[in-house]
Amino acid sequence: MKKPSPARLTPETVQPALEEISLKSALIDVEVANARAIDMARRLTAMSEEILNLRSQLYGRQGEASTSGSHHRAPDAGEETFDDLAAQEAARLSR
């Protein structure tokens, strides 16, 4: 689009320039929103995979504990629970 000279600024010459700026701004907003949606989907997928891994670890530990006859014991000092592991991973992925 040809830019109007300052001496010829009229509503008829300014309106198309404003519409072009508005359209470019809207397109940039859409691109940013799409990038955010893609990023959120990736993070959600990563968190879901991690939750599955943590559940697998938890169920493995529960299986070990039940075979040793101590499936109702409280976690030892320093032993992480599933909730601890999940909270740590959620915090790590939200950075």
RAZI-V192067 format. One record per backbone hydrogen bond with DSSP energy under -0.5 kcal/mol. NH is the residue of the N-H (numbers start at 1). CO is the residue of the C=O. Records with the same first field share a line. If there is no record, write none. Layout:
NH = CO  CO
This chain:
8 = 5
9 = 6
10 = 8
13 = 10
14 = 10
15 = 11
16 = 12
17 = 13
18 = 14
19 = 15
20 = 16
21 = 17
22 = 18
23 = 19
24 = 20
25 = 21
26 = 22
27 = 23
28 = 24
29 = 25
30 = 26
31 = 27
32 = 28
33 = 29
34 = 30
35 = 31
36 = 32
37 = 33
38 = 34
39 = 35
40 = 36
41 = 37
42 = 38
43 = 39
44 = 40
45 = 41
46 = 42
47 = 43
48 = 44
49 = 45
50 = 46
51 = 47
52 = 48
53 = 49
54 = 50
55 = 51
56 = 52
57 = 53
58 = 54
59 = 55
60 = 56
61 = 57
62 = 58
63 = 59
64 = 60
65 = 61
66 = 62
67 = 63
68 = 64
69 = 66
70 = 65
73 = 70
79 = 76
85 = 81
86 = 82
87 = 83
88 = 84
89 = 85
90 = 86
91 = 87
92 = 88
93 = 89
94 = 90
95 = 92
